[in-house]
Amino acid sequence: MVESLGRLYGTPLCEVDLASGCTRPPASVRRRPPAARGAATGKEADWVTLYALPSAAELAAQATEEVLREHRYGYRSKYIIQSMKQIVAARRTPTAAPTGGASDAVRQHAVAAQEPFYRDLLAMDAASAQREALLQLQGVGRKVADCVLLFGLERTDVVPVDTHMAQLAAVYLEPSSAASRAAAPARQQGGVKDTGRRGAGGKRMRSQTPAAATAQNWQSIIALWKEKQREAVHKKTRRADGEVREKAPVPPPLASIHHDAIQEGFRVLFGDHCGWAHSILFYYHMTRKL
C-alpha cells in the first residue's frame, strides 16, 4: 500500500536493476500501476522504480478518494485525505527547537520535523499527550495512534493493541489464579461489593460501588476479557445449499481499559522495549494463522 502511494503521488527517485544492483536516473519514468510479476519481458523485467513517499501537502492536494479506492485502500481512502488536510491546515511558523530530550528526537527526525504537526508531536514529553494529538486526526483510533508512537516516534514501550494482541495477551500474560478469583466478584456483582457483615435476618450486607471505581490490576482486566472470549457466541451462517456452518467466535470488544492493561502487562514482562517484543509475537501469531 505504501508503494502504491509513492507510485501515484510520490517523486520518482531512481530505477534499480534487481539482478545486478545497478541504478539509473528515472528520466523516462511513467507513473503506472504495479505490473504483475512476470508480465514484463526481457531484461526490463528486472528493473523497478523507487519513489519518495509523498508529503502530507502532496496527498492533501492531489489524492482523491476514487483513485485510492481503486488501489484497494477501501474505507481508509477518505480518512487518508481528511487527515492529511488536517495536518496541512495546522501549518504555521515552525516553533523553535525544544530543549531537553525532545531536541534529540527532532535532530533524529530532521526531515519530518519540518512539518509543524510532526514537530509538535516530537516536542511533547509524554506519550499520552502525543496519542491525544494523533487521535484528533480523522480515522485514527487508539491502535493506529499507538502504531505511530511505536514506529514513528520511538516510543518503544508502547504496545499497539488489537484483537490479535489481546488473544496473545490472554496466552502469554496468563493471570494468576488469585487474580482470576479477584476479578470474579466484579463480573458477577457488577460493582456490588460484599462488606462481609450481616444484617437483620442474617443476610449479608453489600455496599453499592460504581464499577468504574472498582480497583482492578492489569491481570484481572485481562482475565475478564479472556473469560468473555471463552463465552463468545459462535456465529452460524447458512450456505446456498442449506448447509449450516459455524464460524469462529466473535471476540469481545476492546476498550481503553484493555489497551492500558495489555500495555502494562507487556511492559512488566518485556520492559522498555516491549513494543518490539509485540512486533515479534504479532508476526508469529499471524504466520501461525495462515
C-alpha positions in Angstrom: 0.0 0.0 0.0 2.8 2.4 0.8 4.4 1.5 -2.5 1.3 2.4 -4.4 1.1 5.8 -2.7 4.6 6.5 -4.0 3.7 5.4 -7.5 0.6 7.5 -7.5 1.8 10.7 -5.8 5.5 10.5 -5.0 8.5 11.7 -6.8 10.5 9.1 -8.8 14.0 8.7 -7.3 15.7 6.1 -9.4 15.4 2.8 -11.1 17.2 -0.3 -9.7 18.2 -3.5 -11.5 17.3 -6.2 -9.1 19.7 -8.7 -10.8 22.8 -6.5 -10.7 22.0 -3.8 -8.2 22.8 -1.1 -10.8 20.8 2.1 -10.8 19.8 4.6 -13.4 18.0 8.0 -13.3 14.2 7.9 -13.7 14.3 10.3 -16.7 11.7 8.5 -18.7 9.7 7.1 -15.8 6.0 7.0 -16.5 3.8 6.5 -13.5 1.8 3.3 -13.8 0.2 0.7 -11.6 2.5 -2.1 -10.4 2.8 -4.7 -13.1 2.3 -8.3 -12.2 5.5 -10.3 -11.7 6.5 -11.9 -15.0 4.3 -9.5 -17.0 7.4 -7.7 -18.4 9.7 -9.4 -20.8 13.5 -9.3 -21.3 15.9 -7.5 -19.1 13.5 -4.7 -18.3 11.6 -7.1 -16.1 14.5 -6.8 -13.5 14.2 -3.0 -13.2 12.0 -1.5 -10.6 11.3 2.2 -9.9 11.7 3.6 -6.4 9.6 6.6 -5.4 9.7 9.0 -2.5 6.8 8.8 -0.1 4.5 11.8 -0.9 4.3 14.6 1.7 1.1 15.5 3.6 0.8 18.6 1.3 1.1 16.5 -1.8 -1.5 14.0 -0.6 -3.9 16.7 0.5 -3.6 18.5 -2.8 -3.6 15.5 -5.2 -5.1 12.4 -3.7 -8.7 11.5 -4.4 -10.9 9.0 -2.7 -11.9 7.4 -6.0 -8.3 6.7 -7.0 -7.3 5.4 -3.6 -10.3 3.0 -3.6 -9.2 1.8 -7.0 -5.9 0.9 -5.4 -7.5 -1.1 -2.6 -7.4 1.4 0.2 -11.1 0.9 0.9 -12.7 2.7 3.8 -9.2 4.2 4.6 -9.4 6.4 1.5 -11.4 9.2 2.8 -9.6 9.2 6.2 -6.2 9.5 4.5 -7.3 12.6 2.6 -9.1 14.2 5.6 -6.2 13.6 8.0 -3.7 15.0 5.5 -5.8 18.1 5.1 -5.9 18.4 8.9 -2.1 18.2 9.1 -1.6 20.8 6.4 -4.2 23.1 8.0 -2.2 23.0 11.2 0.8 24.5 9.5 2.2 27.7 10.9 5.6 29.3 11.5 7.8 26.4 12.8 8.4 26.5 16.5 11.9 26.8 18.0 13.7 23.5 18.6 12.6 22.2 22.0 15.1 21.8 24.8 15.9 18.7 26.7 15.4 15.1 25.4 12.9 16.1 22.8 15.5 18.1 20.9 17.4 14.9 20.3 14.3 13.4 18.7 13.9 16.5 16.5 17.5 16.1 15.2 17.0 12.4 14.5 13.8 13.3 12.5 15.3 16.3 10.8 13.3 16.0 7.6 10.0 15.0 9.1 10.4 17.7 11.8 10.0 20.3 9.1 6.3 19.5 9.2 4.9 21.6 12.2 2.4 19.0 13.2 5.1 16.3 13.5 7.5 18.7 15.1 4.9 19.5 17.8 4.5 15.8 18.4 8.2 15.4 18.9 8.2 18.3 21.4 5.7 16.5 23.7 7.4 14.7 26.6 4.5 12.4 27.4 3.4 9.6 25.1 -0.2 10.2 26.3 -0.1 13.8 25.0 1.2 12.6 21.6 -1.5 10.0 21.5 -4.3 12.5 22.2 -2.9 14.8 19.4 -2.9 11.8 16.9 -6.5 10.8 17.9 -7.7 14.2 16.7 -7.0 13.1 13.1 -9.9 11.6 11.1 -9.9 7.9 11.1 -7.2 7.5 13.7 -8.1 5.3 16.7 -6.1 4.0 19.6 -4.4 1.2 17.8 -3.3 3.4 14.8 -2.1 6.2 17.2 -0.1 3.7 19.2 1.5 2.3 16.0 2.6 5.8 15.1 4.0 6.2 18.7 6.0 2.9 18.4 7.2 3.0 14.8 7.3 6.8 14.1 8.1 8.4 17.4 10.4 5.9 19.0 8.1 5.1 21.9 9.5 1.5 22.3 7.5 0.9 25.4 4.1 1.3 23.6 2.2 -1.8 22.5 -0.4 -1.3 19.8 -3.4 -3.5 20.8 -6.0 -5.2 18.6 -7.9 -8.4 18.8 -4.8 -10.5 17.8 -2.7 -8.9 20.6 -5.5 -9.4 23.1 -5.5 -13.1 22.3 -1.7 -13.2 22.6 -2.0 -11.4 26.0 -4.5 -13.9 27.2 -1.9 -16.7 26.5 1.4 -15.1 27.4 0.2 -12.8 30.2 -1.7 -15.6 31.8 -3.1 -14.1 35.1 -2.5 -16.0 38.3 -5.4 -17.9 39.8 -5.6 -15.3 42.6 -6.1 -12.5 40.1 -8.8 -14.5 38.3 -10.6 -15.0 41.6 -10.3 -11.3 42.4 -11.9 -10.5 39.1 -14.9 -12.8 39.6 -16.8 -10.6 42.1 -16.6 -7.6 39.8 -18.0 -9.7 37.0 -20.8 -11.4 39.0 -21.9 -8.4 41.1 -21.4 -5.6 38.6 -19.8 -3.3 41.1 -21.7 -4.5 44.2 -19.2 -5.2 47.0 -19.8 -7.7 49.8 -18.9 -6.0 53.1 -18.6 -9.3 55.0 -21.1 -8.1 57.6 -24.6 -9.5 58.3 -27.7 -7.5 58.9 -31.1 -8.4 60.2 -32.1 -12.0 59.4 -28.5 -13.0 58.9 -28.4 -11.6 55.4 -25.0 -10.4 54.1 -24.8 -6.6 53.8 -23.5 -5.2 50.5 -22.4 -1.7 49.6 -23.0 -0.2 46.2 -19.8 0.8 44.5 -19.5 2.2 40.9 -18.0 -0.4 38.6 -15.5 2.3 37.3 -14.3 2.8 40.9 -13.5 -0.9 41.4 -9.8 -1.2 41.6 -8.6 -3.8 39.1 -5.0 -4.5 38.2 -4.0 -5.4 34.6 -4.0 -9.1 35.3 -7.7 -9.1 36.4 -8.7 -7.0 33.4 -7.1 -9.4 31.0 -8.6 -12.3 32.9 -12.1 -10.8 32.5 -11.5 -10.3 28.7 -10.2 -13.9 28.4 -13.3 -15.3 30.1 -15.6 -13.3 27.9 -13.7 -14.6 24.9 -14.4 -18.2 26.1 -18.1 -17.4 26.4 -18.3 -15.7 22.9 -21.2 -16.9 20.8 -20.3 -18.7 17.6 -21.9 -17.1 14.6 -23.7 -19.5 12.2 -24.1 -19.0 8.5 -26.3 -20.8 6.1 -24.9 -21.6 2.7 -27.0 -21.5 -0.5 -27.2 -25.3 -0.4 -28.8 -25.2 3.1 -25.7 -26.4 4.9 -25.1 -24.5 8.2 -21.5 -23.6 9.0 -20.2 -22.4 12.3 -17.8 -19.5 12.2 -15.1 -18.7 14.7 -16.5 -16.9 17.8 -16.6 -13.1 17.7 -14.0 -11.7 20.2 -15.3 -9.3 22.8 -14.7 -5.6 22.1 -11.7 -3.8 23.3 -12.0 -0.6 25.4 -9.3 1.8 26.6 -9.0 -0.1 29.8 -8.0 -3.2 27.9 -5.4 -1.3 25.8 -3.9 0.1 29.1 -3.9 -3.3 30.8 -2.3 -5.2 28.0 0.4 -2.5 27.5 1.1 -2.6 31.2 1.4 -6.4 31.2 3.8 -6.4 28.3 5.8 -3.6 30.0 6.1 -5.7 33.1 7.2 -8.7 31.1 9.5 -7.2 28.5 10.5 -3.8 29.9 11.1 -0.6 27.9 11.3 -2.4 24.6 8.0 -4.2 24.9 6.8 -2.6 21.7 9.4 -4.5 19.7 8.5 -7.7 21.6 4.9 -7.1 20.5 6.0 -7.0 16.8 7.8 -10.4 17.1 4.8 -12.0 18.8 2.4 -10.4 16.4 4.3 -11.8 13.4 4.5 -15.2 15.0 0.8 -15.2 15.8 -0.3 -14.1 12.3 2.0 -16.6 10.4 0.6 -19.4 12.5 -2.9 -18.4 11.5 -2.0 -18.5 7.7 
